[in-house]
């Protein structure tokens, strides 16, 4: 069984990831297509933001998939611990990717342009 500390840690981390996804979504929707002609620097920022954004969704999907085995039946303590660590790593990785994508999308619209 998972300890109470592990459950609290994952709950807090899931809330943080959800907030980061909301912020990332706002930046992706509103900053991905600027209202000016893209210079090579702007295009680089846009492409990097999109690349990091793809990784966000890959890690989120993996994080959600590791929660599925527990739905279909009880798992041994060893499997529960392994899946908990996989979810922890993928949630942290998705946070890192969210921050990178937000950075590039923010920089896209704060760079000087004509």
C-alpha positions as YAML, in Angstrom:
chain: A
units: angstrom
residues:
- id: 1
  name: UNK
  ca: [0.00, 0.00, 0.00]
- id: 2
  name: UNK
  ca: [1.07, 3.57, -0.56]
- id: 3
  name: UNK
  ca: [1.89, 5.60, 2.50]
- id: 4
  name: UNK
  ca: [-0.12, 8.67, 3.39]
- id: 5
  name: UNK
  ca: [2.89, 10.86, 2.57]
- id: 6
  name: UNK
  ca: [3.07, 9.35, -0.93]
- id: 7
  name: UNK
  ca: [-0.63, 9.96, -1.49]
- id: 8
  name: UNK
  ca: [-0.39, 13.56, -0.28]
- id: 9
  name: UNK
  ca: [2.73, 14.16, -2.39]
- id: 10
  name: UNK
  ca: [1.06, 12.84, -5.54]
- id: 11
  name: UNK
  ca: [-2.15, 14.79, -4.88]
- id: 12
  name: UNK
  ca: [-0.23, 18.05, -4.46]
- id: 13
  name: UNK
  ca: [1.91, 17.30, -7.52]
- id: 14
  name: UNK
  ca: [-1.18, 16.49, -9.61]
- id: 15
  name: UNK
  ca: [-2.74, 19.83, -8.63]
- id: 16
  name: UNK
  ca: [0.48, 21.66, -9.54]
- id: 17
  name: UNK
  ca: [0.62, 19.83, -12.89]
- id: 18
  name: UNK
  ca: [-3.02, 20.74, -13.57]
- id: 19
  name: UNK
  ca: [-2.33, 24.43, -12.88]
- id: 20
  name: UNK
  ca: [0.80, 24.28, -15.09]
- id: 21
  name: UNK
  ca: [-1.26, 22.70, -17.88]
- id: 22
  name: UNK
  ca: [-3.82, 25.48, -17.65]
- id: 23
  name: UNK
  ca: [-1.10, 28.15, -17.83]
- id: 24
  name: UNK
  ca: [0.60, 26.28, -20.68]
- id: 25
  name: UNK
  ca: [-2.73, 26.06, -22.52]
- id: 26
  name: UNK
  ca: [-3.28, 29.81, -22.24]
- id: 27
  name: UNK
  ca: [0.22, 30.53, -23.52]
- id: 28
  name: UNK
  ca: [-0.13, 27.98, -26.33]
- id: 29
  name: UNK
  ca: [-3.46, 29.38, -27.52]
- id: 30
  name: UNK
  ca: [-2.74, 33.11, -27.20]
- id: 31
  name: UNK
  ca: [0.99, 33.31, -27.88]
- id: 32
  name: UNK
  ca: [1.51, 30.64, -30.54]
- id: 33
  name: UNK
  ca: [0.25, 32.76, -33.47]
- id: 34
  name: UNK
  ca: [1.48, 36.31, -33.02]
- id: 35
  name: UNK
  ca: [0.00, 39.21, -34.99]
- id: 36
  name: UNK
  ca: [3.24, 40.10, -36.75]
- id: 37
  name: UNK
  ca: [5.51, 38.60, -39.36]
- id: 38
  name: UNK
  ca: [7.78, 35.96, -37.87]
- id: 39
  name: UNK
  ca: [11.51, 36.62, -38.07]
- id: 40
  name: UNK
  ca: [13.84, 33.60, -37.89]
- id: 41
  name: UNK
  ca: [14.23, 34.23, -34.15]
- id: 42
  name: UNK
  ca: [10.46, 34.33, -33.64]
- id: 43
  name: UNK
  ca: [10.03, 31.20, -35.75]
- id: 44
  name: UNK
  ca: [12.66, 29.42, -33.62]
- id: 45
  name: UNK
  ca: [10.80, 30.34, -30.42]
- id: 46
  name: UNK
  ca: [7.49, 29.18, -31.89]
- id: 47
  name: UNK
  ca: [8.93, 25.84, -33.02]
- id: 48
  name: UNK
  ca: [10.69, 25.22, -29.69]
- id: 49
  name: UNK
  ca: [7.49, 26.02, -27.81]
- id: 50
  name: UNK
  ca: [5.58, 23.56, -29.96]
- id: 51
  name: UNK
  ca: [8.23, 20.86, -29.53]
- id: 52
  name: UNK
  ca: [8.22, 21.22, -25.74]
- id: 53
  name: UNK
  ca: [4.42, 21.26, -25.84]
- id: 54
  name: UNK
  ca: [4.34, 17.89, -27.57]
- id: 55
  name: UNK
  ca: [6.51, 16.45, -24.79]
- id: 56
  name: UNK
  ca: [4.11, 17.88, -22.21]
- id: 57
  name: UNK
  ca: [1.30, 15.81, -23.65]
- id: 58
  name: UNK
  ca: [3.45, 12.68, -24.03]
- id: 59
  name: UNK
  ca: [4.38, 12.78, -20.34]
- id: 60
  name: UNK
  ca: [0.83, 13.61, -19.23]
- id: 61
  name: UNK
  ca: [-0.56, 10.67, -21.22]
- id: 62
  name: UNK
  ca: [2.02, 8.31, -19.68]
- id: 63
  name: UNK
  ca: [1.20, 9.69, -16.23]
- id: 64
  name: UNK
  ca: [-2.50, 9.00, -16.75]
- id: 65
  name: UNK
  ca: [-1.89, 5.54, -18.23]
- id: 66
  name: UNK
  ca: [0.03, 4.32, -15.18]
- id: 67
  name: UNK
  ca: [-3.04, 4.99, -13.05]
- id: 68
  name: UNK
  ca: [-5.18, 2.61, -15.13]
- id: 69
  name: UNK
  ca: [-3.97, -0.78, -13.76]
- id: 70
  name: UNK
  ca: [-5.33, 0.07, -10.29]
- id: 71
  name: UNK
  ca: [-8.79, 0.60, -11.79]
- id: 72
  name: UNK
  ca: [-9.02, -2.98, -13.04]
- id: 73
  name: UNK
  ca: [-8.13, -4.66, -9.78]
- id: 74
  name: UNK
  ca: [-5.88, -4.60, -6.74]
- id: 75
  name: UNK
  ca: [-2.16, -4.51, -7.36]
- id: 76
  name: UNK
  ca: [0.63, -5.95, -5.26]
- id: 77
  name: UNK
  ca: [2.54, -3.46, -3.14]
- id: 78
  name: UNK
  ca: [5.59, -3.77, -5.41]
- id: 79
  name: UNK
  ca: [3.62, -2.85, -8.52]
- id: 80
  name: UNK
  ca: [1.89, -0.01, -6.72]
- id: 81
  name: UNK
  ca: [5.26, 1.44, -5.71]
- id: 82
  name: UNK
  ca: [6.70, 1.08, -9.23]
- id: 83
  name: UNK
  ca: [3.70, 2.79, -10.80]
- id: 84
  name: UNK
  ca: [3.83, 5.55, -8.18]
- id: 85
  name: UNK
  ca: [7.47, 6.28, -9.06]
- id: 86
  name: UNK
  ca: [6.70, 6.26, -12.80]
- id: 87
  name: UNK
  ca: [3.86, 8.72, -12.22]
- id: 88
  name: UNK
  ca: [6.12, 10.91, -10.08]
- id: 89
  name: UNK
  ca: [8.83, 11.03, -12.75]
- id: 90
  name: UNK
  ca: [6.40, 11.71, -15.59]
- id: 91
  name: UNK
  ca: [4.63, 14.45, -13.61]
- id: 92
  name: UNK
  ca: [7.94, 16.19, -12.87]
- id: 93
  name: UNK
  ca: [9.00, 15.79, -16.52]
- id: 94
  name: UNK
  ca: [5.70, 17.30, -17.67]
- id: 95
  name: UNK
  ca: [6.26, 20.27, -15.33]
- id: 96
  name: UNK
  ca: [9.73, 20.83, -16.76]
- id: 97
  name: UNK
  ca: [8.39, 20.65, -20.32]
- id: 98
  name: UNK
  ca: [5.51, 23.00, -19.43]
- id: 99
  name: UNK
  ca: [7.97, 25.56, -18.08]
- id: 100
  name: UNK
  ca: [10.17, 25.27, -21.19]
- id: 101
  name: UNK
  ca: [7.20, 25.66, -23.55]
- id: 102
  name: UNK
  ca: [5.85, 28.63, -21.58]
- id: 103
  name: UNK
  ca: [9.31, 30.22, -21.68]
- id: 104
  name: UNK
  ca: [9.52, 29.96, -25.48]
- id: 105
  name: UNK
  ca: [5.94, 31.12, -26.06]
- id: 106
  name: UNK
  ca: [6.48, 34.06, -23.72]
- id: 107
  name: UNK
  ca: [9.74, 34.96, -25.44]
- id: 108
  name: UNK
  ca: [8.01, 34.71, -28.82]
- id: 109
  name: UNK
  ca: [5.80, 37.70, -28.03]
- id: 110
  name: UNK
  ca: [8.28, 39.69, -25.99]
- id: 111
  name: UNK
  ca: [11.02, 39.75, -28.63]
- id: 112
  name: UNK
  ca: [11.25, 43.04, -30.50]
- id: 113
  name: UNK
  ca: [9.67, 42.98, -33.95]
- id: 114
  name: UNK
  ca: [8.98, 45.37, -36.82]
...
